[in-house]
């Protein structure tokens, strides 16, 4: 199929882009990496009257450190973050999760801001940003606002951005030195969307006790979901196999996945329990990213 007719504009200044969105509202779409939007246009799942290409906005590029956080311009390509020495040092969970996002050719064009603004419930980046407690900045002609990552996602593919807003920055707190983390997921093939996935991060005290735990499931509900009951089990405990298994069972009971053509709800619950155990075990062991990523089945990354 071919896209429906639309007007194309490529402003060179953010204010010009914001004016266009303010004038057209719901009739406009923002083009960043285009890895999701272009197929949607071709299938006429999206049919804007105006396409605002923001790739020429240099002010939305770059990665920098600020106030103990790493700040990503929304147009930062996923492969740029993947290759960044600063990201590897300050946000290792993100750096090691990115290779599991689709394929390198997609990450060369796909942007961090675009993934968050697309809000696909099966995507890794929204879940990782949730685990890292990120904040996003949204700009409009009327001003800007800070949105905690947990308030950005409401329903699938529809973030809480207003039609006239552009997501301009992502701010991620630097991971502390005692933080460990991992991503584990199940997919039919490497590069496919996950059938179920878990992001785990924890901080370990000098006595080996878990002081902070954040578990996020994805592809198991309409938005990335914090697994609060499982987190409560972990905090204040010394991890062992029995604890990780108990956390997995608690996580499986928390989620409410749906049946679809790819997997049943029962399958996703069972897999999520295993993935919680696996992600936590990889994180706590500091096992690192597999050197030869599997082409199908369970995939995982970890940092320490």
ZIZIZI-V466606 format. One record per residue. N is the residue number from 1. RES is the residue in three letters. NEAR is the number of other C-alpha atoms within 8 Angstrom. Layout:
n->(N/N)
res->(RES/RES)
near->(NEAR/NEAR)
This chain:
n->(1/2/3/4/5/6/7/8/9/10/11/12/13/14/15/16/17/18/19/20/21/22/23/24/25/26/27/28/29/30/31/32/33/34/35/36/37/38/39/40/41/42/43/44/45/46/47/48/49/50/51/52/53/54/55/56/57/58/59/60/61/62/63/64/65/66/67/68/69/70/71/72/73/74/75/76/77/78/79/80/81/82/83/84/85/86/87/88/89/90/91/92/93/94/95/96/97/98/99/100/101/102/103/104/105/106/107/108/109/110/111/112/113/114/115/116/117/118/119/120/121/122/123/124/125/126/127/128/129/130/131/132/133/134/135/136/137/138/139/140/141/142/143/144/145/146/147/148/149/150/151/152/153/154/155/156/157/158/159/160/161/162/163/164/165/166/167/168/169/170/171/172/173/174/175/176/177/178/179/180/181/182/183/184/185/186/187/188/189/190/191/192/193/194/195/196/197/198/199/200/201/202/203/204/205/206/207/208/209/210/211/212/213/214/215/216/217/218/219/220/221/222/223/224/225/226/227/228/229/230/231/232/233/234/235/236/237/238/239/240/241/242/243/244/245/246/247/248/249/250/251/252/253/254/255/256/257/258/259/260/261/262/263/264/265/266/267/268/269/270/271/272/273/274/275/276/277/278/279/280/281/282/283/284/285/286/287/288/289/290/291/292/293/294/295/296/297/298/299/300/301/302/303/304)
res->(UNK/UNK/UNK/UNK/UNK/UNK/UNK/UNK/UNK/UNK/UNK/UNK/UNK/UNK/UNK/UNK/UNK/UNK/UNK/UNK/UNK/UNK/UNK/UNK/UNK/UNK/UNK/UNK/UNK/UNK/UNK/UNK/UNK/UNK/UNK/UNK/UNK/UNK/UNK/UNK/UNK/UNK/UNK/UNK/UNK/UNK/UNK/UNK/UNK/UNK/UNK/UNK/UNK/UNK/UNK/UNK/UNK/UNK/UNK/UNK/UNK/UNK/UNK/UNK/UNK/UNK/UNK/UNK/UNK/UNK/UNK/UNK/UNK/UNK/UNK/UNK/UNK/UNK/UNK/UNK/UNK/UNK/UNK/UNK/UNK/UNK/UNK/UNK/UNK/UNK/UNK/UNK/UNK/UNK/UNK/UNK/UNK/UNK/UNK/UNK/UNK/UNK/UNK/UNK/UNK/UNK/UNK/UNK/UNK/UNK/UNK/UNK/UNK/UNK/UNK/UNK/UNK/UNK/UNK/UNK/UNK/UNK/UNK/UNK/UNK/UNK/UNK/UNK/UNK/UNK/UNK/UNK/UNK/UNK/UNK/UNK/UNK/UNK/UNK/UNK/UNK/UNK/UNK/UNK/UNK/UNK/UNK/UNK/UNK/UNK/UNK/UNK/UNK/UNK/UNK/UNK/UNK/UNK/UNK/UNK/UNK/UNK/UNK/UNK/UNK/UNK/UNK/UNK/UNK/UNK/UNK/UNK/UNK/UNK/UNK/UNK/UNK/UNK/UNK/UNK/UNK/UNK/UNK/UNK/UNK/UNK/UNK/UNK/UNK/UNK/UNK/UNK/UNK/UNK/UNK/UNK/UNK/UNK/UNK/UNK/UNK/UNK/UNK/UNK/UNK/UNK/UNK/UNK/UNK/UNK/UNK/UNK/UNK/UNK/UNK/UNK/UNK/UNK/UNK/UNK/UNK/UNK/UNK/UNK/UNK/UNK/UNK/UNK/UNK/UNK/UNK/UNK/UNK/UNK/UNK/UNK/UNK/UNK/UNK/UNK/UNK/UNK/UNK/UNK/UNK/UNK/UNK/UNK/UNK/UNK/UNK/UNK/UNK/UNK/UNK/UNK/UNK/UNK/UNK/UNK/UNK/UNK/UNK/UNK/UNK/UNK/UNK/UNK/UNK/UNK/UNK/UNK/UNK/UNK/UNK/UNK/UNK/UNK/UNK/UNK/UNK/UNK/UNK/UNK/UNK/UNK/UNK/UNK/UNK/UNK/UNK/UNK/UNK/UNK/UNK/UNK/UNK/UNK/UNK/UNK/UNK/UNK/UNK/UNK)
near->(5/7/9/9/6/9/7/8/8/10/12/10/8/10/7/9/13/14/9/9/13/11/6/10/9/8/8/13/9/9/11/11/12/9/9/8/9/8/8/10/13/11/10/11/7/8/10/11/9/12/13/15/12/13/10/9/11/7/6/11/11/8/10/7/8/7/4/7/10/15/12/13/14/14/15/15/13/13/10/9/11/13/9/9/6/7/14/14/7/9/13/12/13/13/14/13/14/12/10/9/11/11/9/8/6/9/13/10/11/14/14/13/14/12/13/11/11/10/14/11/14/12/14/11/12/13/14/13/12/13/14/9/11/13/11/13/12/14/13/11/9/5/6/8/7/8/10/10/12/7/8/10/13/10/8/11/9/10/13/8/10/5/9/12/11/10/12/13/13/13/11/13/10/9/9/6/4/8/11/14/17/17/15/15/13/13/14/9/8/12/8/8/8/13/14/15/16/15/15/16/14/12/12/13/9/5/5/8/12/15/10/8/13/12/15/15/15/17/14/15/12/9/13/14/10/10/13/8/10/13/12/8/11/13/11/8/8/8/10/6/6/6/10/13/11/10/16/15/9/11/14/11/8/8/11/8/9/8/8/7/5/6/9/10/11/6/8/13/12/9/10/15/15/10/13/16/12/9/18/13/9/14/16/9/6/10/8/9/9/7/4/4/7/8/6/10/9/9/13/11/14/18/14/11)
